Amino acid sequence: MNDLLSNIDKIHTTELGVVRIKRNLSIETDDVVSWCKQQILQANSIIRSGKNWYVSVDKAIITVNANSYTIITAHKKQKFKR
């Protein structure tokens, strides 16, 4: 188990983070932090690069600060064009 999963209870975000995540992922939930925690627990991969964790889930990548456990942003995975 990595540090992110062992500290899942510390994960949080800011008010602006909630707005940004809902907009970027087109989700309707009012509890963005719980939604993100559920996604992190079911993640395909979790990679730490520098000061951030990058969590790959089905259709998104969630970025979490490794020191403060703040969800910074989340983006839909880009489809590759051929």
Sine and cosine of phi, psi and omega as CSV:
sin_phi,cos_phi,sin_psi,cos_psi,sin_omega,cos_omega
0.00,0.00,0.68,-0.73,0.00,-1.00
-1.00,-0.04,0.10,-0.99,-0.04,-1.00
-0.87,0.50,-0.58,0.81,-0.02,-1.00
-0.90,0.44,-0.73,0.68,-0.01,-1.00
-0.93,0.37,-0.59,0.81,-0.01,-1.00
-0.96,0.28,-0.25,0.97,0.04,-1.00
-0.89,-0.45,0.49,0.87,-0.07,-1.00
-0.84,0.54,-0.51,0.86,-0.01,-1.00
-0.94,0.34,-0.27,0.96,0.01,-1.00
-1.00,0.02,-0.17,0.99,-0.07,-1.00
-0.93,0.37,0.73,-0.68,0.00,-1.00
-0.45,-0.89,0.04,-1.00,0.11,-0.99
-0.51,-0.86,0.08,-1.00,0.02,-1.00
-1.00,-0.05,0.15,-0.99,0.07,-1.00
-0.87,0.49,-0.67,0.74,0.03,-1.00
-0.92,0.39,-0.55,0.83,0.06,-1.00
-0.88,0.47,-0.66,0.75,0.03,-1.00
-0.86,0.51,-0.75,0.67,-0.01,-1.00
-0.88,0.48,-0.72,0.70,-0.04,-1.00
-0.90,0.44,-0.70,0.71,-0.03,-1.00
-0.92,0.40,-0.70,0.72,0.02,-1.00
-0.87,0.49,-0.67,0.74,0.00,-1.00
-0.93,0.38,-0.75,0.67,-0.08,-1.00
-0.91,0.42,-0.58,0.82,-0.06,-1.00
-0.98,-0.18,-0.09,1.00,-0.03,-1.00
0.83,0.56,0.74,0.67,0.04,-1.00
-0.95,-0.30,0.45,-0.89,-0.10,-1.00
-0.96,-0.27,-0.09,1.00,-0.09,-1.00
-0.88,0.47,0.53,-0.84,0.07,-1.00
-1.00,0.05,-0.34,0.94,-0.02,-1.00
-0.94,-0.34,0.98,0.19,-0.06,-1.00
-0.89,0.45,-0.63,0.78,-0.03,-1.00
-0.89,0.46,-0.73,0.69,0.03,-1.00
-0.89,0.46,-0.65,0.76,0.02,-1.00
-0.87,0.49,-0.73,0.69,0.00,-1.00
-0.90,0.43,-0.66,0.75,0.04,-1.00
-0.86,0.51,-0.69,0.72,0.03,-1.00
-0.88,0.48,-0.66,0.75,0.02,-1.00
-0.90,0.43,-0.67,0.75,-0.01,-1.00
-0.89,0.45,-0.65,0.76,0.00,-1.00
-0.91,0.40,-0.38,0.93,-0.01,-1.00
-0.94,-0.33,0.33,0.94,-0.14,-0.99
-0.89,0.46,0.54,-0.84,0.12,-0.99
-0.96,0.27,-0.64,0.77,0.06,-1.00
-0.41,-0.91,0.50,-0.87,0.06,-1.00
-0.75,-0.66,0.86,-0.51,-0.06,-1.00
-0.80,-0.60,0.71,-0.70,0.12,-0.99
-0.99,-0.16,0.77,-0.63,0.06,-1.00
-0.72,-0.70,0.93,-0.37,-0.04,-1.00
0.90,0.43,-0.81,-0.59,-0.08,-1.00
-1.00,-0.02,0.06,1.00,-0.07,-1.00
-0.82,-0.58,0.46,-0.89,0.22,-0.98
-0.99,-0.14,0.65,-0.76,0.08,-1.00
-0.88,-0.47,0.90,-0.43,-0.09,-1.00
-0.96,-0.29,0.89,-0.46,0.01,-1.00
-0.99,-0.10,0.87,-0.49,0.07,-1.00
-0.89,-0.46,-0.04,-1.00,-0.13,-0.99
-0.69,0.72,-0.85,0.52,-0.11,-0.99
-0.84,-0.54,0.25,0.97,-0.09,-1.00
-0.54,-0.84,0.27,-0.96,0.16,-0.99
-0.82,-0.58,0.82,-0.57,-0.01,-1.00
-0.96,-0.27,0.76,-0.65,0.00,-1.00
-0.96,-0.28,0.82,-0.57,-0.04,-1.00
-0.81,-0.59,0.75,-0.66,0.06,-1.00
-0.92,0.40,0.76,-0.66,-0.10,-0.99
-0.96,0.28,-0.40,0.92,-0.02,-1.00
-1.00,0.00,-0.68,0.73,-0.09,-1.00
-0.98,-0.18,-0.18,0.98,-0.06,-1.00
0.87,0.49,0.51,0.86,0.07,-1.00
-1.00,0.02,0.77,-0.63,0.10,-0.99
-0.96,0.29,0.91,-0.42,-0.07,-1.00
-0.99,0.14,-0.77,0.64,-0.03,-1.00
-0.30,-0.95,0.10,-1.00,0.11,-0.99
-0.50,-0.87,0.60,-0.80,-0.02,-1.00
-0.71,-0.71,0.51,-0.86,0.15,-0.99
-0.93,0.37,0.59,-0.81,0.08,-1.00
-0.92,0.39,0.65,-0.76,0.00,-1.00
-0.99,0.17,0.66,-0.76,0.10,-1.00
-1.00,0.09,0.69,-0.72,-0.01,-1.00
-0.98,0.20,0.72,-0.69,0.04,-1.00
-0.99,-0.13,0.66,-0.75,0.02,-1.00
-0.95,-0.30,0.00,0.00,0.00,0.00
